[in-house]
Amino acid sequence: MTHRTTASLKLRKGAGRHYVVQSNLAHGTELALIEVKGSWAHVFVEKTYGWLPNIYLEPIPTVFDEPVPAEDDDDNAEPVLSRYSLIEATHVTTATLNLRKGSGTGYPVLKVIDQGSKVRSMLQQGLWSQVQAGKLLGWVPSMYLQEIPARPARGGLIAVPNQRALTTIRLNARRGPGDHYSLVRILPADTAVIIVARQGAWRQIDRDGEQMWVPASQLRTVY
């Protein structure tokens, strides 16, 4: 869960008030933010994907209440509990930044990040980005992050660092980038995966530690 509601809301099938209401969410409901389109947010809550107004969401404060660690004290920092924690860095800082508990200057500082530090972008909300710096998870201004260019992976593939996605339909995942490769497993629609490489119109994905290939057209990236 990344965010919570600041009012009682209707969870709708699509990004608009004309879409069908799937359920009613109470004030303070915790949910996972997938992406933002205009004034609407795509979320996952109570085993359901849906949409609600983005203005009524706020980040869930992180649980780091201990004193700010020293720059070389990462070993004693609280670990980030994330299934994506082993993904490589995606951005580099272009200035010395305060890593904060939330997306605003009113939140406490967790750590000071030096210019040129490598971080992993997790989520963007407005002018702020949630990043992993060492073992800490916090927020920094997006304008001071520069994306690290993708580098070739083994076998001539192009690596795609930290790209999360959902399957758009029920599809066959294969051992290689083509329909002639053998079937690995069948993935239901809305299955969360990590894109690790690309080759032509195919994407290599990771699901539960197992790597396989699916067509790029059958994936929807999330933020």
Secondary structure, 3 states (H helix, E strand, C coil): CCEEECCCEEEECCCCCCCCEEEEECCCCEEEEEEEECCEEEEEECCEEEEEEHHHEEECCCCCCCCCCCCCCHHHCCCCCCCCCCCCCCEEECCCEEEECCCCCCCCEEEEECCCCEEEEEEEECCEEEEEECCEEEEEEHHHEEECCCCECHHHCEEEEEEEEEECCCEEEECCCCCCCCEEEEECCCCEEEEEEEECCEEEEEECCEEEEEEHHHEEECC
